[in-house]
Amino acid sequence: MKIGFDNDKYLHMQSSHIRERIDKFGGKLYLEFGGKLFDDYHASRVLPGFQPDSKLRLLKQLADQAEIVIVISAGDIEKNKVRGDLGITYDSDVLRLREEFIHAGLYVGSVVITQYSGQNSADLFKARLERLGIRVYLHYIIPGYPGNVPLIVSDEGYGKNDYIETTRPLVVITAPGPGSGKMATCLSQLYHEHKRGVQAGYAKFETFPIWNIPLKHPVNLAYEAATADLNDVNMIDPFHLEAYGETTVNYNRDIEIFPVLRATFERIYGENPYKSPTDMGVNMAGNCICDDEVCRQASLQEIIRRYYDTMDRFISGSCSEEEVFKIEMLMNQAGITVHDRPVVDAALSRAEQTGAPAAALELPDGKIVTGKTSDLLGASAALLLNALKELAGIDHACHVISPEAIEPIQKLKVNYLGSRNPRLHTDEVLIALSVSAATDKNAQLALEQLPKLNGCQLHTSVMLSSVDINVFKKLFIQATFEPKYEKKTVFQEEKGI
């Protein structure tokens, strides 16, 4: 994988910039931390060289100054809202995040339940946290939020919220996902600190959109594609342009809320410390792109991947047609089609040749290998073996798993486990390969190639099974697939799928 982002430079610049912002506000800063803290795979895909745990490593550099507060909306607890990437509820993720931070040597001070209005599920979650010895605070729904500034910035607004006891100069406010109330928590604390004579500050750390690259740069378009479900739109920051004569990029929600924030700051401080939404940010990622063309190409591929992901969710009924239109519009803006992803045409061509599902994978050197459906293996499993053979320099006619070893697995699946599909999935092939590696040098050599698949591009001519999706994720293969079922069931035909 070509590198387009200098991660070491980023960690140094970012930590220095956050320290400067702490000093600007006299030694107390509430930092709204957006995005994923230790598994930011989107950033690593569009900025090749960015490490998925960069934000966590950044915080570890500031560990002696930083305190983490995790916020969760009472409404999300009530709705059992689920993180799509992990498949766990937001309340469960609060506990997961806390454990991950503590394991990394970071101090987690407390949990805040926001938008609270007496929800029973929130009360139960609060009691559960307190039994674990975790401090919990409640922040309430404020009528007219965010427009009614006089009420919000008063004892009947922010004043009704619990004051969060903190001990460190940098208070990082994070959450399981968007809409949890991070910004409101920060501003509520500013109000309470001001009443106590402490002039604390606020800043926002959000990697995307990157403020100091062009509005329609593929990296920023890829962010819009990633947040199509939120209907975020990148925009030129008009407040920054007016104040400084400089063109910078922000997104619609921050720009729309800025007049309210400005009024809020003025009521708390007597003056507004920021002239624009861009001023509030501390992100240095744009300064650390070392190869713009590499990042452009990586981002264009990400937009195509997002298109396929959206089409999959549309077929399954979990996203709207408007979201599909949004992705298609972004592809038009970027001047790309699905055919700009080389593995797409390779997989479709192989499927047409064989008359059955097929798959294609691009190796690190750019060579594309394919896999077809057979009596023994599904297309994805066959592709995986073919790719490992190619990387190991093993003749493709050589069996690294003997048919005699596969047949007992098929018998187990069909005769004893009730599966209708006798062909092996990717996980079953890897287990069979591991068993063969104990006695076969070629199988061992093929198995040793697995780390080289990290970052490879893959496409299949039909929708992948959940098993294959999970295996490819664990191998860090960036997979897409056609929004088409391998076989139609009666249910699918009735639904017109």
Number of C-alpha atoms within 10 A of each C-alpha: 13 11 16 22 25 19 20 14 15 22 21 13 17 22 20 14 15 22 16 13 21 22 14 13 17 13 18 23 26 27 27 25 21 19 20 20 20 16 15 18 15 17 23 18 20 26 29 23 20 26 21 18 15 20 24 21 17 18 23 17 15 17 18 14 19 23 22 26 24 22 26 27 28 28 19 21 22 14 12 15 16 18 14 9 6 8 10 14 17 22 21 15 19 19 14 13 18 21 14 14 18 12 10 14 13 21 18 20 21 20 26 26 25 24 21 19 14 10 13 12 16 23 16 12 18 20 14 12 17 13 10 9 10 16 16 20 17 22 26 19 15 18 12 11 13 14 15 14 16 12 17 22 20 15 12 13 22 24 19 17 22 16 18 21 11 13 12 18 20 25 24 24 24 27 26 25 21 13 13 23 21 26 21 17 24 22 23 23 23 26 26 22 18 13 12 9 8 15 17 24 25 23 22 22 20 18 21 22 25 24 25 17 18 16 20 15 18 26 28 25 27 31 23 23 29 21 15 21 16 12 15 16 17 22 18 19 21 18 21 20 16 12 10 10 10 13 17 20 25 25 22 16 14 17 21 11 13 18 15 16 22 18 18 24 21 13 16 21 16 10 12 15 15 18 16 24 26 25 13 18 21 19 23 24 26 17 16 20 23 18 15 16 12 18 24 20 15 22 26 25 24 24 28 24 23 20 25 21 18 26 23 20 16 17 16 11 10 10 16 14 12 13 21 21 14 18 26 18 13 22 21 11 13 17 10 16 15 16 11 13 20 18 24 22 17 23 29 20 17 20 23 12 11 12 11 17 23 28 31 32 30 22 21 16 9 11 10 18 20 26 25 23 20 15 9 17 23 23 28 30 24 22 24 23 25 22 27 24 23 18 19 18 12 17 12 13 8 11 13 24 20 12 10 8 13 19 15 10 17 20 14 13 17 14 12 9 10 11 13 9 14 20 23 24 20 25 15 18 22 19 11 19 23 17 15 19 19 10 10 14 12 21 25 18 18 23 20 14 15 16 10 16 21 17 19 19 24 27 29 31 27 22 18 22 13 9 12 18 17 14 15 21 12 10 15 17 19 20 22 26 20 19 21 16 16 14 8 12 11 10 9 11 9 9 8 9 14
